[in-house]
Amino acid sequence: MENAVHEAFALAESAASVIRAAFPAQHDMLVVLGSGWAESVPALEAMSTSPVLTLDVADIPGFKKPTALGHGGALKSIRIGTTPVLLLTGRTHLYEGRGVHAVVHGVRTAFALGCRTVLLTNGAGCLRTDWNVGTPVVIRDHINLTAHSPLTGDNAPAPLAGRFVDLTDAYNESLRALVRTVEPGINEAVYLGLHGPHFETPAEIRMAATWGAEMVGMSTVLETIAARHLGMNVLALSLATNLASGLSGNKLSGEEVIQVGKDSSKKVGDLLGRVLIAFDQQKGTLAL
Ligand code: HPA
């Protein structure tokens, strides 16, 4: 094996063949459920127009049960209307120490299975004191401050694109417009992606605010880069689980993030369901 990038793509192919044997449908979309979103699984399962199929990620090459609080360890096949959807109930974060390729393995595996759209969700700190905690927002752009890229190393194997990936429109405008049709007035944010797992200092948040960051978290940006490298369309939604460090007078805790996620589960599950139905109904007319 030539290098880590080639190994990562080969591992995604082996994962895809295990999944193909268990889930016969050809899937169009991957949904990754982050902190605060995994509680939506029962609601999404209840909407499925085909029997729900489940794999334990531990049984799929390259995946491992996430160690992050509030993250599930399953891959599910559901169908929304006529759209087969892969649901990853938790993600690997860079701070878990498994490396950047493990973080984007779900995206690369979904691509190998034919998915061309990915919906990433996360729980994040909010820098906008005029927005409400417990409310979902659409990510319109990001700042990647993880100091990593999934494209580090040799070029990916042909015929995949080269490494100088354009991120001008990383978060697909027509998918963002679709969310605005189902949730008029939803806020759109610049998401700052950091390595974590510690929360930020108030000074870091003040700095981030001057850069134009509106949400801050420890995920999503690397998956988006990997997806755009593969030409996949990306939609990303954040749940504001807390005001960012120094903005509320409160200390931050992982437990608070989980609790706000639990309290918001009905709201985010309902939004996800409506977004997926709208995608199913309008996918033929979207500029993807
Ligand atoms: N900072 C970073 N990541 C987060 C936060 C935060 O305030 N809340 C949830 N994930």
Boltz pocket constraint, residues with backbone or C-beta under 6 A from the ligand:
constraints:
  - pocket:
      binder: B
      contacts: [[A, 123], [A, 124], [A, 125], [A, 126], [A, 198], [A, 199], [A, 200], [A, 216], [A, 217], [A, 218], [A, 241], [A, 242], [A, 243], [A, 244], [A, 245], [A, 252], [A, 257]]
      max_distance: 6.0
